[in-house]
Amino acid sequence: MSTGSARTASRDAGRAVRLAGAGLVAWGLLVGGFPLLSGAPGGDDAYYHAMRAQQEARCWLLGVPYPRWYPDLNGGLGGPEPRAYPLIPLVVHGLLAATTGDGICAISVATALIPVVAGLAMMFALRRRGIGLSFALAASATWAAAPYLVVALHERAALAEAIALAALPLALEALLPPEPRDRRSVVRGAVFLALMLATQLPVAVMAGAVAALCHIARGRGGRSGSLLLAGGIGLCLAAASWLPNVGSVWRLQGENLVGAGYRWQDNLLPGGVGADAVLAGHLNLALAAIAVLLVLAAATASRESRLLAGAGLVALALATPLLGWLYGRVPGLAFLQFPWRWLGVAGCIGLMTLAGGNRKVVRVVGLVAFVLPLAVPVAFRWRLADGPPMRPSDPGPVVARAAARFGVPPILPSLPAYLPRGVDFQRALGAGGRARQEVRSEEPARPDRVVMTANPSSGGILSIPLLADDGWSVEIDGRPAGWSNVDGLVSVSVAPGQHRIVARQSLLPEDVAGLALSLTAVAGILGLSWLRRRRPPLTVRDL
């Protein structure tokens, strides 16, 4: 082929890829945005995402870029919500809230964009695996409209999980055999795993477990050492997010995450989710569609790719009673809470495996079978009625009244699991009302500092209208003072007379350790990149 012909072919190929990308963007916006024409997201978790978006942006407006405390939650008593929640959704939703001026609009924009990210991520992953453009485009469009992803977006409004699922193809491509196979691919795998860890821990754990299973099953043909190295670097990179998240499980009322509606025993399919028959029906349809997809993928894939299909079937079985017994025997597995989350991972593996098949008709049938549950309308039912916005610039009471559109009390309540240990919320709320009669705020509450004055006629224990949390340190008249938990509030001992009380929210040990690990990992990767320019490329065996 002449040089001119090669250049023409290259331009044509580039144009085809750009057109495919543009088509995926348009299709993703349709999947994510069309239901928004009838209202903003109003599913199970919509309120919490809107509230966190508004509070994160408000903290930035107050000059605190890395907040560990939201001042307006729980009737103005505040709450350590960001410690328990992954960093990437907080930042993304905060940026959208700051840009749009409304926490509700922020989650609407996120809902519209997530399928776009899903389609582009799958396209990137399949093209790296050598899949032709035509089927890569079809499979990517299918992933953008995957039934479980649509349910997560429009029915459950589980946006953090949806973001993680959207990015999942990137992580699986970088971690599943034959990757990672050299230093560059180890770093790529670490970066994408860190992305998952900082977006949603359950999906990250599931992706890592599937990758480990595949490498172990390959035996000597696997690259377990490379995977472990990528996993270790990824853990360090994302430590600023997951270390505070895990620490909060122990410091806060994290036992609520495995009780009540979060009991894994009640969420195995096909009989789980008894309290929500509509959701149960949609999840069971998705389960059946993914099972068909994986069987077809296994039947048409090469011997090498059948290993991935087998891992997908194991992931699917973990959503059912077939492997339900593992949740009671593997420490920490119960914190996945909803076994049907495995549907997202299993569906992604099924699509990636099917793409490598060698029978076109079966591949097309597999794609059609995968999206058939979308024939059941799930998009327009869970919409939010019109009402006032949740502006980052508004004070807490105004935002709380706006949040009442979601059907919650106008007090911006946290999830029970994210309240400090030993705090009874209703009791603390009543005590907070009494505390405000004894102290006066000198300035509006900030996410890092609260300044108050008090003039008790008699000495004794004085409660401050702040939830008692390990992150607080207190000064009275410029001198450090200890504090105790009384009725769920920060309480100090004072003498009669006027006092100036300053409470500061400080970083906890897991916050400091997480930041240090993440910065160290980034510095290490940059240092290796600098050395690489001066040395021949190394393989993993050389490390």
N, C-alpha and C positions, 0 to 999 in steps of 0.2 A: 504493500500500500504506500502511495506517495505521501510526502510530508503534508501537502495540501489536503489530501483526502483524510489523513489522520486528524488534522485540525478540524476539518468539517465534522467528522464523526464525533470528535470530542465536544464540539459546540452543541451538536444535536443532542448528545447524551446529557450534557449539562442543562440544556433547555428542557428536556423531558423531566429531569429530576426537579427542576424549579417549578414546572407546571404541576407535578405530582404533589410537591410541598404546598403550593397554593391551593390545590384542590383539597388537601387534608385540612388546611386551615379553615376553608369555607365550610367543609363538612363538620368539623369539630365545633365551630361556632353555631351551626344549626342544631347539633345534638345538645350542646350545653345551653344555648341561648333561647331557642324557640319556646320552651316552656315558660321562660321568664316573661313572655308577652302577657301572660295571665297573672303575673305577680311575682314578688321576690320569693326566694326559698323559704319554706315554712315547715320543713321536716323536723325530725326529732332533735337534731343537734344545731339547728339553724340559730337559735337564740345565743347559744354559747359562743359560736364563731363570731356573730355580729358584736356581742359584748366584748370579746377579747380584741377584735379589730378596733373598736372604738377606744377601748382603754389603752391599747398599745400606742395608737396614734396620739392619744391625749398625753401619755407619758413623754413621748418625743417632743410635743409642743411645750411641755414643762421643762425641757432640757435634760431629760434622763434617757439616753439612748439604749441602755441595757437594763430595763426595769425588772425588778424581782418582786414587785408589790404593786397591785392595782388599787388606788386610793378610794374609788367610788363604789366598790362592790359591797354587798351585804349591808345595805342601809347606811353607807358611809363609814362603816367599821373597817373597810378594806379587806384584802385577801391576797394570799401568796399564789394566786392562780398561775402566773407565768413560770414559776418554778416547776410546776407539775406538767407543763405542756411543752411539746417540741418547739424548737426555735424557728424552723423554716416557716410553718404556717403562721406563727405570730408575726414574723417579719413581713411575709407576703400580704397578709390581711391588713397589717398596720400600714404598709405602704399604700395599699388600695384605699383604705379609709382616709388616710391623710390626703390622698390625691382627689378622691371623690367628695370628701367632706361628710361621709355617712357610712357607718359601720354596716348597715343593711345593704347599701349599694355595693360596698366592698365585697360582701360574700356573693352578691349577684354576679359581679364581674368575674370573681374566682370560679363560680359555677360554669360560666360561659367559656372560660379559657382552659379549664382542666381537660376536656376532651381534645382540644387542639394539641396540648402537650402530650397527651396519650398517643394520638396518631403519629405525631412527629417522632416521639421516642421509639415507637415500634418500627417505624420506617428506618430510622438510624440503626436499630439493632439488627433488623433483618438484612439490610444492605451490607452491614459488616460481616454477616454470616454468609454472604455470597448469594442471597436470594435475588432473583430477577426483579426488575422494577415493577412489572405488571402485577405479579402476585404479591409482592411486598406492599404495593399500594392498596390492593384489595384487603389484605390481612390487617394493615394499619388502620384503614377505615373501619373495619370490623371491630378492632380493639377500641377505637374511639367511641363506639356505640355498644360495647360489651354490656350485656344485660346486668351483670353484677355492678359494673361501674355506673350505669344509669340509675340503678336502685340506690347506690351509695350517694349519688349526687342529688337526685330529685325526690327520693322518698325519705331517706334517712338524713340527708344533708350532712353526711359524715365527711367533711371536706378534707380534713387531714389524711384520712384513709384514702380518699379519692386522689389526692395529690400523689401519695405514695404509690398507688396502683398505676397512675399515669406514668410515673418515672420507672416503674418496675422493669420494663423491658431493657432499659439501660443497664441496670444492675445485673439482671440475669445474663445478658449477653457478655458482660465482663467477667462473670464468676462461674458460669456453667462450662463444662468441658467443651472444647479443648483449652479454654482460657482458665486462668491467666498463665501465659507461657514465657514471658520475659519481663524485664524490669518495668518497661513502659506499661504493659498490660496489668502488672501488679498494681501500679499507681492508679491506673484507670479504674480497676476494680475497687480499690480502696476509696477513691473519690465517690464513686456511685453508691457504694455501701454506706459511706458517711452521709450522703444525701438521704438515703432511706432512714438511717438512724435518727437524723435530725428532723424527719418529717412525721414518721409514725413508727414507734418501736415494734408493735406486733407484726406489721408487714416486713420490717427489716429482719426480725428474727426468723420469720417464715422463709424469706428469700435466702438467708444464710444457711438455714437448715436444709433446704432443697439442694443448694449448691454443694454442701458438704456430703449429702447422701449420694449425689451423682459421682463425686470424686472418689468416695469410698467404694462405690459399686464398680468403678473402673479398675480398681486395684492398682497394679503397677502402671497402668496406662493413664492414671489420673495424676494430677499435680497438687496433691494435698498440701505440700510444703508451700507452694505458691499461694494457694487459697488461704492458708493460715497467716501468711505474711500480709496478704491483702486485707484479711479480716482484722489483724492487729493494727495495721496502719489506719484502717477505716474507723475502728473504735476510738483511736486517739484523735483523729481529725474531728469526729463528731462529739467528743467528750463534753464540750461546752453545752451541748443540748442534753444528751442522755444521762450524764452523771447527776445533774440537778433533778431530772425527771425521776430517776431511780431513788435518789435520796429523799424526794418528797413522799414516796410511797411509805417510807418508814417514819418520817417526821409528821406527816399529815394523816388523815383518817383513811389511809390507803386500803384498809381491809374492806371498805365499801366497794372496791373495784372487783372483788370476787364474790360478792354477796348480792342478795335481792335479784334485780333483773340482769345482773352480770354473771350469774352462776352458769358455768359452762355446761352443767348437766341439763339445763333447761333450753339449751340452744343448739343441740345436735339435730341435724336434719336426717330424715324428713319430718320428725314429729315435734321439733322445737318451735320456739317463738309462738307459744300458745296464746299469749296475750294479744297478739296482733296477727289475725288470720290472713289479712291481705299481704303483709310482709312475708309471712310463712309461705303463702302460695307463690309469690314471685321468686323467693329464694329456692324453692323446690323445683320450679321450672328452670331456673338457672343451673341448678345441680344436674338435672337430667340433660340439658343441652351440653354442658361441659363434659359429662360422661361420654356422650356420643362423639363429641369432638376428639377426646383423648383416644377412644377406641379406634376411630378412623385414622387418627394420626399414627397410632402404633401399627396399624395394618398396612399403611403405605410408606412409612419411614424406613430408612436404611437401618441396618443392624445397630450402627452407632447411635442413631437418633432415637431408637426405641428405648434406650436408657432414659432419655428425657421424658418420653411418654410415660414410662413406668414411674418416674418420680412424680409426674403430674397426677397419676392415679393414686399414689400414696397420699399426696396432698389432698386430693378429693376425699379419700377415705377418712382423713382426719376431721372432716366436717360431719361425719356420720358416726353412729354407734360402733361401726366396725373397728375403729381404732380409738373410740372414745375412752377406753380404759387407760390410755396413756396419760390423760390429763390428771388423773389421780396419782400417777406413779412418777412422772417426771417433774422434779421441782421447778416451780416457776411457770410451768406450761398453762396453769389455770389463769394466769394474768392475760392470756390471749382473749379471755372473756367470751368471745363469740366464735365458736369453732367454724361457723359458716364463713368467716373471713378467708379461710383457705380457698374458697371458690375463686377469688380474684387471682391468687397465685396459680392455681390449677388451670384456669382459663388462659392465662398468659403463657404458661408452658405449653399448653395444647396448641395454641396458635403458632408459636415459634417452631414446634415440632412439625405441625402440619405443613408449614411453609417449606420445609425441607423434603417433603414427600415427592414421589416421582410419578404419581397418577393424577392428572389434571382434574378429571371428573370427580374423583373422590375428594380432592382438595376443595373444589367448589361446593360439593355437598356438605362438607364439614363446616365451611363458613356459613352456609345458609342455616344449617342445624344450630349453629352457635348463637345466631341472632334471632331465631324464631321466637323466644320468649318476649321479644319487643312487640310482638303482635298484641300482647296484653297491655293496655294503656296504663302507664305508671307515672307519667310525667306531670300531669296537670292537677292532680288532686291535692298535693301538699304545697299550697301557695299561701303567701302572707297577704292579708288585707291591707289596703292603703292606709297610710297614717303618717305621723311625724317621723323624721329621720333621727338617727342616733349620731349626732355630730360630735367629733372629737373636741371641739371648742366649747361644748355645752357643759355646765356643771352637773354633778352627779344626779340631783333630783330630777332635772329636766330629761336626762338620758334614761333614767329609771322609768319615768312615765312613758317615754317612747318605747321602751322595751316591753311595756305591758301589752303591746300589739301581739306579742308572741304568746300571750296567755300566762305569763309569769307575774308574780306580785311585783309591784313597782319598787323593788328594793335591790335589784341586780344581784340575785343570790348565786353563790358559787355552787358547783357540784358538791354534795356532801363529802366525797372522797378528797376534795381539795381544801377542806377546812382544816385548821390546825388541830392536832390531836388534843383531846380533852375539852374541846369547845362544843357546847350545845348551842346551836345557832339561835333558836328562839329565846333561850335564856340570855344569851349574849346581846341579842337585839333589845330586849327589855332593859338590861343593865346599861346598854349604851345610851338609851334615852335618859336614864337617871344620871349617868356620868356627864352628859352635856349640860345638866343644870349646875354642876359643880366646877366645871372648867370652861374656859373661853378660848377659842382659837384666835391666835394673833394673825394668821394668814391661812389661805386655803390649803388643805391637805395636799401634800406632794407624794409621789411614789417613793421618795427617799428620806423625807423629813416631815415631821409634824411639830409645830410650835404652839404651846398653849400656856395660859396663865391660870392660876387657881389661888383663892384666898379663903381657905377653910377657917372657920371660927375655932375649931378644935383639931388637934392632931389625930393621926391615925392612917388608915389605908384609904388611898384616893385612887379611884379607877379612871383610866383614860379611855375615851371612846375609840379604841383600836383593838382588833382581835389579837389575842395573845399568840405570838409566833416567835420561833427561835431566832428570827432575823432581827429582832428589835434590840437596840441598846438605848438607855435613858440617861439623861443628865437633868439634875435639879439644881437650878441656880448656878449652872456652869460646872457642877461636880458630878462625876459618874455615880449612878445609883442603881442598885439592884431592883428587880421587879418580880412580881409573882402573878400567877394566873388566878384571878378572882372572877367567877361567873363568865369565864371566857374572854376577859379583857385584861390588857396590860395594867397592872395596879402597883402603886408605889407607896412607901411610907413617908409621910410628910409631917412637919411640925405646924402649929397654928401660924397664920400669917400668909402674906402674899409670896407666891413662888412662880418662877418661870421654868416650864418643863419642856425639854426638847427630846423627842424620840426620833432616832435615826434607824433606817433600815439598811443593814449591812449585808455583804455577801457572806454566805455560809461556806464551810470548808469544801463542800462538794462543788460549789460555784467556782471557788478559786482553783481547785484541782482541775476541774473541767476546762476552764480557760487556759490554764498552764499547759495541760496536755494538748489541747488543740493548737495552741501557738507553737509548741515544740514540734508537733507533727508537721505543721505547715513549714516551719523553718527547716526541718529535716528534708522534706521533699524539694524545697528550693535549693538547699545545699547539694543534694544529689544531682539535681538538674544542672547546677553550675559545674560540678565535677564531670558530668557526662560529656560536656563540651570539650573536655581536655583529655578524655580517655576513650579507648575503644568501647563500644557497647558491651554491657555485661548481661549474661543470662542469669536466671534465678539461681543456678547452681554455683555461680561465682559469688553470690551475696553471702 
